[in-house]
Amino acid sequence: MTKLKNDTLIRALLRQPTEYTPVWLMRQAGRYLQEYNQTRSRAGSFLGLCKNPGYATEVTLQPLARFPLDAAILFSDILTIPDAMGLGLYFAEGEGPKFERPLREEWAIRDLAVANPGDELRYVLDAVSEIRRALAGSVPLIGFAGSPYTLACYMVEGGASDDFRTIKTMLYARPDLLHRILDINAQSVTLYLNAQIEAGAQAVMIFDTWGGNLSHAAYHEFSLAYLQRIIAGLKREHDGVRIPSIVFTKGCGNWLEDIAAIGCDAVGLDWSVDIAQARARIGDRVALQGNLDPAVLFATEEVIQSETEKVLASYGKGSGHVFNLGHGISQFTPPEAVKILVDCVHESSTRYHGDNVKHRAN
Amino acid sequence: MTKLKNDTLIRALLRQPTEYTPVWLMRQAGRYLQEYNQTRSRAGSFLGLCKNPGYATEVTLQPLARFPLDAAILFSDILTIPDAMGLGLYFAEGEGPKFERPLREEWAIRDLAVANPGDELRYVLDAVSEIRRALAGSVPLIGFAGSPYTLACYMVEGGASDDFRTIKTMLYARPDLLHRILDINAQSVTLYLNAQIEAGAQAVMIFDTWGGNLSHAAYHEFSLAYLQRIIAGLKREHDGVRIPSIVFTKGCGNWLEDIAAIGCDAVGLDWSVDIAQARARIGDRVALQGNLDPAVLFATEEVIQSETEKVLASYGKGSGHVFNLGHGISQFTPPEAVKILVDCVHESSTRYHGDNVKHRAN
């Protein structure tokens, strides 16, 4: 494999010295880019994009052609795993993801089997390989998966939900059934992320979008325990190179110490967390990724710059920070705002790095 | 005014000794009760219920006829204030609240005027008086209002929102306009709650449903600062009796210390917070209200009881806890589940109170 020309992201995730703070954006390849919408039209649908490695490669690279981002992230969807399990993923226009066969009956849960990434998810691994070739070592490629609990939310509810009533009823009334689903999901995610690593992913991220809707006790039992199992099962190295892992729970503020203790290299922060406080709490154990409010990108150039600088200053000096938004970029974001953000991170962050800055021991 | 026969709630909110832990539920008068739905049919609509003191009194009392709750809460809506400001509140079937005239233009924001509770909101004060007469001193009546920021979310977005894009764009691009709205809202809420107190409300609660969607810095500047102003402007006593105040921000976990410092008597907790940790952090300054996951009420009797007991045990011995859900009760809740919950709180909590328990100094 080619040596990375820009490995700033990897070093920051491992809390090694860097010259500046690396930046990438959750959902950086997406609907706010007109070239994305054009490719999607050609592909016919969102799933058509995901399932065709050529299209997935094309849209993965689009934001990198526009902005000097420090990482690419595989273009895919967290729901590829339950789709591979046979639940029948589809996207109803304007309604978000849905499953033809939501997982609610005891017999169906007993029948649920671990997804084999080399088989039903081959198209994702092919996309990873093709993106790696296309990147030619310019920046690292991040692979990803949804957390077992977040996947289960969609699988049991059959789509997005306001109140998660069906899965929470299962959680409280039949925890054995939910644990069965989570066990299968955790095994599937572990195999899937390891297959992405073998195909070329140079860092991996787990998105726990809905874990923050659980009670304190339920989060630990039904989400974090499975995240920990996945992290324990991940390849730490591939081809002699360390593969850092990032865990992101939206609404993580209550549980930072617990998330930092599961063995991941970095913790993703949503925008409600003060990153200085997060660093004081867990910055000696993990790198931190985040956490600008995506809505800042609707403001003026001056405001985007000042809010970006506030996040950088809040984290402060030394390595261990990967700049990102606190959640996915909005489809309504003007692309020029992203350019302002990325340039500002690169230019303003140098003062927090380099020879004049005493690095923390790693 | 009649002396309260059951003042357990008031004492708990003031962290004075009680014999058991008092309990009431957010949205305890509502669609999960068939008698509520019958009254609503007669009233013709949700707003018809709110605006008619007779109907409002009837539905406020309905849950108390079924369950031995320790408080009544005024049946109303947080959006009565912007409706009184002339924004034109209406409820589209199955879509939640909407405004005919969302507040987006600079001229409209400049023209926005403080709502006069004695005038456009007279129907709410009449309901408070009528409910107090009907309660005849059995349990206290809680008055309430929405937080300035939460009201502004609906006023600017024109209804509920997934991403709060419009108000957040205003927050970052034109903070002066949002501060103008929040200032008017804070003045209105202060007058409104004081008018409710004069009409007979014996405790007041402010619902900050959407504050948790702000960044750490923005929460302090655009929500908490205005909550603090309201608390400072509230009548602390009426007719020689203390009127406790409760502040509830959904997603409050990151900011407990800051909320506890604004001068309120109690902090409402959503279910993601561990109440033992919350007590360790702020329990020496304020009472805590909460925080069972409302989804527990979909489970079996045994699970409802064990989850209820976990919350009681987590808070532990001594006064200062008001049992509640971590958010409003779901319309799909079986009423029998509420009976199980309320009975369990009353029976199980006595072990944490009484002569054998050393009370904290208040």
Chai-1 contact restraints between the chains, C-beta under 6 A:
chainA,res_idxA,chainB,res_idxB,connection_type,confidence,min_distance_angstrom,max_distance_angstrom,comment,restraint_id
A,K168,B,A295,contact,1.0,0.0,6.0,A-B,restraint_1
A,T169,B,F298,contact,1.0,0.0,6.0,A-B,restraint_2
A,Y172,B,V296,contact,1.0,0.0,6.0,A-B,restraint_3
A,Y172,B,A299,contact,1.0,0.0,6.0,A-B,restraint_4
A,Y172,B,V303,contact,1.0,0.0,6.0,A-B,restraint_5
A,A173,B,A299,contact,1.0,0.0,6.0,A-B,restraint_6
A,S215,B,W271,contact,1.0,0.0,6.0,A-B,restraint_7
A,S215,B,D293,contact,1.0,0.0,6.0,A-B,restraint_8
A,H216,B,D274,contact,1.0,0.0,6.0,A-B,restraint_9
A,G253,B,G253,contact,1.0,0.0,6.0,A-B,restraint_10
A,G253,B,N254,contact,1.0,0.0,6.0,A-B,restraint_11
A,N254,B,G253,contact,1.0,0.0,6.0,A-B,restraint_12
A,N254,B,S272,contact,1.0,0.0,6.0,A-B,restraint_13
A,W271,B,S215,contact,1.0,0.0,6.0,A-B,restraint_14
A,S272,B,N254,contact,1.0,0.0,6.0,A-B,restraint_15
A,D274,B,H216,contact,1.0,0.0,6.0,A-B,restraint_16
A,D293,B,S215,contact,1.0,0.0,6.0,A-B,restraint_17
A,A295,B,K168,contact,1.0,0.0,6.0,A-B,restraint_18
A,V296,B,Y172,contact,1.0,0.0,6.0,A-B,restraint_19
A,F298,B,T169,contact,1.0,0.0,6.0,A-B,restraint_20
A,A299,B,Y172,contact,1.0,0.0,6.0,A-B,restraint_21
A,A299,B,A173,contact,1.0,0.0,6.0,A-B,restraint_22
A,V303,B,Y172,contact,1.0,0.0,6.0,A-B,restraint_23
